[in-house]
Amino acid sequence: GTGAANPIAMIASFGMALRYSLGLGTWADNIDKAISNVLAKGLRTKDIAAKGEKTASTTEMGAAILAELKALK
């Protein structure tokens, strides 16, 4: 309930389900790319941020990944 959880693993796991269970590799590729793009922009949750870096909440990270995914469409 603190908004500190990192949603990346859960989102990446969904991508793996798309790829390996549903045969939707292109969709999974887009999820992977969206995550990579967000990380490349420097957005981090508390658990993966360097000391002193500004951090994003669970909701902010999820929203950023969704926005990247929409941009890839």
Long-range contacts (C-beta under 8 A, 24 or more apart in sequence): 3-57, 3-58, 3-59, 4-45, 4-46, 4-47, 4-57, 4-58, 5-45, 5-58, 6-45, 6-46, 6-47, 6-48, 6-58, 6-61, 7-45, 7-58, 7-61, 7-62, 7-65, 8-35, 8-45, 8-61, 8-65, 11-35, 11-62, 11-65, 30-69, 30-72, 30-73, 31-65, 31-69, 33-68, 33-72, 34-65, 34-66, 34-68, 34-69, 34-71, 34-72, 35-65, 35-68, 37-68, 38-64, 38-65, 38-68
